Amino acid sequence: MWEFLPPQVRLRGAPRADERTARQLREDYERFRDGLPRPLEPYVLATYAINLASAYGGLRVKNPFGKASGQLSLAAHQVEKDAEAGLGFVVLKTVIAQDQQGEQSMREWAIPETRMLVERVRGRSGEEGWTVTWKGRGWYESFEAYRRLFDQALVLGRAAEMVVAPSVKYHLPTPQETSWKEEEYTFTTRALVETWSKHSKGLPMPLEKDFSPTLAGSERATQQTKILEWLERVPAFIHRAAPGKVCVGLKIFNTLFEDGFQLRMLEAIHAPAAGESRAEFFVYANRLFDPAKSFEGKMGVAYGGPDLSERNLSVLEKFLAGQGRPRDPAKLLPLSATGDIQSGRVAVEYLLRGASTFQMHTLFQLPDSEFAMKSGSKTEKALHRLLFHPQEGFLAWVLDLGRRLGWSSGLKVDEMAAWCRTNWNEVAQALRD
Ligand SMILES: Cc1cc2nc3c(=O)[nH]c(=O)nc-3n(C[C@H](O)[C@H](O)[C@H](O)COP(=O)(O)O)c2cc1C
C-alpha cells in the first residue's frame, strides 16, 4: 500500500471576504435554493466578477464543472438533465473498443452494472467523506447503441452549450504481450469521429482514454514498465486512426505503487515534445484501490473519498514543484481534475495545482439530504452547492484567493489555472499550513 503523505497546501477554515460579499454569498445561497439564476454564468460574472468560462478537451466550456464518465452518463435522459441543469461538459460512460469484426480484447470489462453502494468513508487523515462501491465496469450494450447515445447526447449538448465527450477503453497489452491490437484503435476511433463530425463544424473531438482504476487490481498493473509503455504509445494509436480529428485525453489511474511512480507516469505523458505521441490533455486521477476490502464476494475494490483527493493533490503538487527541477508551465498539458470533488473548496484545491476543469461522479450520487436545494435535479443541486456555498463554495474561495494572490478580475478559469502553474511556488508559500 502507498505511503500516506498529505498535501502541503490545503484550504482550511473559512474563506475570507469583505462584509458586503459575504452577505451577497449568503443571500444567493438561500435565494437559489429553489433554482439557479438563468443564465448562470453572466449572473456570476456581473455579481462577483468571476468568469466561469474555461476549456475542456480543446473546446471552450461555459463553466468548469462536468460529469465524469460512469453510471450517470450512460443514457440520454441523464445527459438531458445535465444539460438542463447547466453543466459545462459530460463525459459518457466508457465504451470497450472493438475492431471491425466486433472483437473486443478488453471484453472482460464489458459487464453489466451491479449494485452500487454509496457510503460514508473516513480518510486516513480522519476526514469524513463519501465513496461509491460497486462491481460493474464498462459499457455492455452494443457499440452501435453507444454511437446512438453519443449522437443524441451531442444534440442535447449543443442546444445547451454543453460539451459531450466519449470515453474509450482500448486494447492494452499485458506484461506478457508485445503486440498491440491497433485495429481496435482504428475502428472505434473512426466510428466515433464520424458521429462527432455530424455535429461539430470540423473541430477535433475530445476523447478520454480510460486506463481504469480496476486495472490496478489486476496483474496488468503489476509491471511498471508496461504501464509506462501504455502511456507512451496510446496517443499515437488514437491520433493515427483519425489524424487531426481527435483531442486525446489520458485518464490517469492511481496504481498500487508509491507516489514516485505516479510522478513517473506524469513525466511520461509530458515527455513527447509534439507530434502524434503527445496527448492533448490529461485527467487526474481515477480512484484508489483497496486490495483488502471485499464487496459482494469480490476481494479488492476501487474507492474514493478524502484519501483520493489527498493523494491526488499531494502528487500534483509534487509534480508542479518538479522535485527541485524547474518545470516550464507552457509545456504542461491542460488538466481536468477528478477525485472526491464534493465541494467548491476541493475544486479550487485542484485549480491551484493547475486544473482548469473539474469532473465529478460520487457527488451526483449523494443522498438528497446532503444538498440545500430541495427541488430540481441532482445535477442542479450539486451545482448550487459547488458554486454558492458560503464557506465551501467555488465562488467564495476564488474570491478569497483572487485577493490573496493578486488575480486581475474577470480571469477565466483556465487562465487562473495557468497562473497557478506559472506561479506555483508563490501559491505554495502564500497558502502553506
Ligand atoms: C460507479 C462508478 C462508475 C464509474 N465508471 C467509470 C467509467 O466507466 N469510466 C471511467 O473512466 N471512470 C469511471 N468511474 C470513475 C469516475 O469517472 C471518476 O473519475 C472517479 O469516480 C473519481 O471521481 P469521484 O470521486 O467524483 O467519484 C466510475 C466511478 C464510479 C463511482
The ligand as an SDF file (V2000), in Angstrom:
LIG
                    3D

 31 33  0  0  0  0  0  0  0  0999 V2000
  -19.9680    3.7500  -10.1890 C   0  0  0  0  0  0  0  0  0  0  0  0
  -18.8000    4.3140  -10.9060 C   0  0  0  0  0  0  0  0  0  0  0  0
  -18.5970    4.0260  -12.2570 C   0  0  0  0  0  0  0  0  0  0  0  0
  -17.5070    4.5430  -12.9350 C   0  0  0  0  0  0  0  0  0  0  0  0
  -17.3270    4.2410  -14.2620 N   0  0  0  0  0  0  0  0  0  0  0  0
  -16.2770    4.7830  -14.9360 C   0  0  0  0  0  0  0  0  0  0  0  0
  -16.0870    4.5340  -16.3140 C   0  0  0  0  0  0  0  0  0  0  0  0
  -16.8430    3.8130  -16.9650 O   0  0  0  0  0  0  0  0  0  0  0  0
  -15.0300    5.1170  -16.9280 N   0  0  0  0  0  0  0  0  0  0  0  0
  -14.1530    5.9470  -16.2800 C   0  0  0  0  0  0  0  0  0  0  0  0
  -13.2240    6.4710  -16.8940 O   0  0  0  0  0  0  0  0  0  0  0  0
  -14.3310    6.2040  -14.9580 N   0  0  0  0  0  0  0  0  0  0  0  0
  -15.3620    5.6490  -14.2870 C   0  0  0  0  0  0  0  0  0  0  0  0
  -15.5370    5.9440  -12.9730 N   0  0  0  0  0  0  0  0  0  0  0  0
  -14.6150    6.8940  -12.3120 C   0  0  0  0  0  0  0  0  0  0  0  0
  -15.2140    8.3030  -12.3110 C   0  0  0  0  0  0  0  0  0  0  0  0
  -15.3440    8.7840  -13.6360 O   0  0  0  0  0  0  0  0  0  0  0  0
  -14.3790    9.2970  -11.5090 C   0  0  0  0  0  0  0  0  0  0  0  0
  -13.1940    9.5900  -12.2210 O   0  0  0  0  0  0  0  0  0  0  0  0
  -14.0000    8.7910  -10.1290 C   0  0  0  0  0  0  0  0  0  0  0  0
  -15.1030    8.1520   -9.5170 O   0  0  0  0  0  0  0  0  0  0  0  0
  -13.4990    9.9220   -9.2280 C   0  0  0  0  0  0  0  0  0  0  0  0
  -14.4720   10.9180   -9.0960 O   0  0  0  0  0  0  0  0  0  0  0  0
  -15.4590   10.9970   -7.8270 P   0  0  0  0  0  0  0  0  0  0  0  0
  -14.5870   10.9690   -6.5910 O   0  0  0  0  0  0  0  0  0  0  0  0
  -16.1960   12.2840   -8.0190 O   0  0  0  0  0  0  0  0  0  0  0  0
  -16.3610    9.8170   -7.8720 O   0  0  0  0  0  0  0  0  0  0  0  0
  -16.6070    5.3970  -12.2710 C   0  0  0  0  0  0  0  0  0  0  0  0
  -16.8150    5.6960  -10.9200 C   0  0  0  0  0  0  0  0  0  0  0  0
  -17.8900    5.1690  -10.2300 C   0  0  0  0  0  0  0  0  0  0  0  0
  -18.0750    5.5230   -8.7910 C   0  0  0  0  0  0  0  0  0  0  0  0
  1  2  1  0
  2  3  1  0
  2 30  2  0
  3  4  2  0
  4  5  1  0
  4 28  1  0
  5  6  2  0
  6  7  1  0
  6 13  1  0
  7  8  2  0
  7  9  1  0
  9 10  1  0
 10 11  2  0
 10 12  1  0
 12 13  2  0
 13 14  1  0
 14 15  1  0
 14 28  1  0
 15 16  1  0
 16 17  1  0
 16 18  1  0
 18 19  1  0
 18 20  1  0
 20 21  1  0
 20 22  1  0
 22 23  1  0
 23 24  1  0
 24 25  2  0
 24 26  1  0
 24 27  1  0
 28 29  2  0
 29 30  1  0
 30 31  1  0
M  END
$$$$
